[in-house]
Amino acid sequence: MAWSVGFSLVAAFLFAAAAALQYRAARRAVHGRSDASAAHGLIRRLVRDPVWLTGWGVNLAGFCAQAIALHFGSTAIVQPLLVTQLVFTIALGTVGTGRRPARLDLLGGVAVSAGLAVLFTVPGAIPPEGEPSRPRIFLAGLIAAPLVVVLSRAAWLRKGPVRAALLGVCAGLCFAATAVLIKLTTADLVNRGIAATAVDWPGYALAGSTLLGLVIEQRAFAAGSLPSAMTAMTMTNPIASYLVAAFAFHTLPPRTAAAFVAVSFSVVLLTGGVAVLSRSAHATRGGDTP
């Protein structure tokens, strides 16, 4: 479990750094606007931006670290730890500014850390993951796909933070799917080899969910509110991953009163911490183009 935790934190840091770089590039690409027309041709402009390409490289490194973490541990362990990327986003926002994190930022970081500490120290709070059921994973995908379509469509009827949050939820759902598919693909590679993996569907579904998530993520950044986008993604990803783990990996919910209380208390701390961090001035200013 130590390897899984370590690589999860590395992935969270890399994802936070990538988000800061890609947010800056996305806001510059739309010239600071947040209307729907500004996002037209966004990806074409971004792939020519050295800052965005650097962020993409950092994101790829985070993806590799997450894959290693998921190889050593379950989605129920790895995905909650990715909540710390918002903490890292705040910390990165102070680098080179000469400013110290505000008291509310520290409070939010402490709440997130305490929530994770409770989750990982109380026996039974994170139950062991069972064998995956491919039919159930496929069914979960069929449920999630129209939800992504509806929310992304609703996002374009809104603007500013609401649009960023709705697109962030869509990206979070895609990245939760990516985490599940990483588990299947790496298991194929380790147990069956490259040839068998190449003719199996999880690898191709993994490429699709990752690409779609990255595209939606850039549109969320272009909407103009990094805190709204990051908060929505940060909370949607672990919640969706846990639900899929319970549904498709036969992960049992907490079975003791202590474990149930620990999970509930952890959710309250994590939600409160993320809510506080989402209002950080460093997160709001850190990625904007002057």
Secondary structure, DSSP 8 states (H G I E B T S, - for coil): -HHHHHHHHHHHHHHHHHHHHHHHHHHHHTTT--SGGGGTTHHHHHTT-HHHHHHHHHHHHHHHHHHHHHHHS-HHHHHHHTTHHHHHHHHHHHTTT-----HHHHHHHHHHHHHHHHHHHSTTSS-------HHHHHHHHHHHHHHHHHHHHHHTTS-THHHHHHHHHHHHHHHHHHHHHHHHHHHHHHHH-HHHHHTSHHHHHHHHHHHHHHHHHHHHHHTT-HHHHHHHHHHHHHHHHHHHHHHHS------SHHHHHHHHHHHHHHHHHHHHHTT-HHHHHHT---
